[in-house]
């Protein structure tokens, strides 16, 4: 789904995985872990938003350094970075909303404008936004900056829809899932591949967050009541299995080559 034209730039191997069904499944699961994991650390353990953000930002910094230093795509490093970006992106929005009292309307608008600006600068410098041309360090830095912003935007937009607008978790899952399905249809009938990819990528964040809230929140709040611990652990196990499968496939491909 949503493939873009490959570049032949020689600097290094492309640092982003192929956009397959497994890619989207891991991405959605990662966003769910970002939602439930952040809630677990900040609320259940009692670290609070500031401490949780500080710890996760530090871990993210370490993971990003490791990711950028790689000369090729390494599944476990890449997806660990995505999970940590998800948690930090969630915490950024939660800090603005809960800590500073910024309205979800305002934060959603600001993050949307910020993401548009990042894309504008990225395209102005590199002349492409394709994830299949992440073959230089500069492009990778643009990529991860955009990814972090999509998580913050997706968190704000998801909370705006499910909480401020009162859609609830179940309707939120259906609404965001339907929007992604519409984007897939648009892609299938010839819409721009890069545009549809990024639109779907943004929407997987509120979809994953809605799934996480639906599963983890108590029944009186409209959830299933599994709790943040069981939801986070279950999804992390599935992510680990899928990443291990991807890593095995990568090794086999190298042997064949």
N, C-alpha and C positions, 0 to 999 in steps of 0.2 A: 504493500500500500504506500502510495505517495513517494515514489522513487524520483530522484532528480539525476540530471546528467552528470557523469563523473568527469573530473578534471584529471589531466595528466601531469600536473605540477609535481616535480621530482623531490621536493624538500623532505617529505617523510610520508609514510603510509597514512591513509585516511584514519583519523582518530575516533570516528563515530561508527557504531555498528550498522549493519544493513537494516533497512526499515522493513521488518517482517512482522508477522502476527506476534511472535515472541517479543519483539521490541515493544510493541504497544501494550502487551500484557504486563511486562516487567515495569514499564513506565507507569501504568495505572496503579499497580501494586506499590510502587515506590511512593507515589503521591499519597496513597492511603497510609503507609507507614509514617510519612512525614506528618500527617494530621494526628494519628493516634499516638505516635512516638513522642511528639512534642507535648501533647496533653499529658501523657504518662509522666514524663520527666518533670514538667512544670507543676502539675497539679497533684498527681498520685504520690510521687516521691517527695514533692514539696520543695523542689529546687527554685521554683519561681521563674518567671519569664526571663529576667535579666541573666541569671546564672545559667539557665538552660541555653540561652542564645550565645553566651560567651563560650561555654564548653563546646557546643556544636559548631560554632564559627571557627574555633581553633582546630577541631578535627577536620572541618571542611578545608581549611587552609593547608593542612598537611596532605590531605587527599588530592587537592588540586595541584600541589607541587609535584606529587608523585605522578599524577595523570599527565601533566604538561611535559615532564621529563621523559616520558615514554616516547618512543619513535614510531609506535604502531598502536593499534587498538588492543588493549588488554581488558577482557570482559570484567573481571572482578574489581579492578581499579576504577574503571569507567562507571560501573553501576553502584559501587560504594559512594563515589562522588555524587551521583544523581540522588541517592537516598539522603545524603547529608545536605545537599542543596535543597531538597524538599523540606527537611526539618528546619533549616535556617530560613528559607523563604516563608514558611508558615509562621515562624517566630517573629519575623520582621513585621508582617501584617498584624499579628496578635499584639505586638508591642505598641504599634500605632493605635490600634482600636481599644485595647483594654488598658494600656498604660498611659497613653496620651489623650485618649478620648477622641481620636480622629474618626470621623464618620466613614462608614464603608463606602458611601457614595463618593466621598472625596478621595479615599485611598485607591479605590478602583479606577477612578479617572486619572489620578496622578501616575499610577503604575502603567496604565494604558499609554499615556503620553510618553512616559519614560521609555517603554519598550519600543514605541514607534521611533523615538529619537535614536535609540541604539541601533535599530535596523537601518535607519537612514544613514547614520555614520558608517556602519559596517558596509553597507552597499556602496556608499560614496568612496570608501577607501579600497574595497576589494572587488567591487563590481559583481558580486554574487552573494546570495544568502543560502546557497545550497549546502546542506550538511554533508554532501558527498565530496566536498572540496575543502575539508578541514585538514589541510596538509601543510600548514605553517603555524608557528606559535602565535603569531598575531591573529590569525583567523580563529584559532582555538580560544584565545582570550575573549574575542568578540562573542564566540559561541557560548562560553560559560557565563559571561555577563548577561547575555540574552536569556539563558536558561534560568538563572537565578531570578531574573525579573519576571519570567513567565510564572514561576512558582508563587511569587509574591502577588502578582496580578490574579492568578487563578484562585489563590486563597481568599483574596478580598472579594472577587466576583462570586465565588461559591458561597461565602458567608452572607454576602448581600442578597443572593437569591434565596437561600434556605432559611436565613434568620430575619434579616431586615424586611424582606418582601414576604416572608411567611410561607414559602413553598413547602418547607419541611424536607426531611432527608429522602423519603421515598420518591416524591415528585421531583426533587433535585436530581436524583439518579436518572430518572426517566427523561427529564428535560435535557440534561447535558449529554446523556447517551444518544438521544434523538438528534441533537445538534451535530454530534460527531458523525452519526450515520448519514446525515444530510451532506456533510462535507465529503465523506467518502463517495457518495453518489456523484457529487459535483466533480470530484477528481476522476471518477470512472468515466464520465462523459466528456472529459477533456479540459477541465479547469486547470489553472496553473499549479504545477506540482509543488513548487516551493511555498506558494501562498497557502495551499490546502494543508501542507504538512504543518506549518507553523500555527495555523488556526486550530488544527486538531491537537497539536501539542499543548497549546494554551488550555483548551477545554478539558484535556485529560486531568488537569489539576483539580478543578472543581468537581469533576466526576469522581475521581479517586477520594477526595475529601468527603464527598457526600456518602460514598460507599463506606468509608471508615467510620463516619458518624452514625450511619444507619446501623452498622454492626456493633459498634462499641457503646453507644449511648443507652441509658436506661430506658425501659419500656415506657415509663411515664413521660419521657421526652420524645417519644416517637421512634426509638431505636429498638434493636433486637436484644440488647442487654448483655453482649458477650464481654464487654469491658475492653479497656485499651490494651491490657497485657496480652490476653488471648488473641485479640485481633492483630496486634503488632507481631507477635511471635509467629502466628500462622502465616501471615503474609511474608515475613522475612524468610521463613523456611521455603516457601514457594519460589521466592526470588532467588535464593541460594541455589535451589535445584535447577532452575532455568538458566542461571548464569553458568553453573557447572556444566550443563549440557552444551551451552554455547561455547564454552572454553574447550570442551572435548572435541566439538565439531571443528573449531579453529585449528587445533593440533592435528587432527586428521587431514584437514585440507593442506596444511603445510607439508605433511608427509607425502601426500599425493603429488603436490607440486615439486 
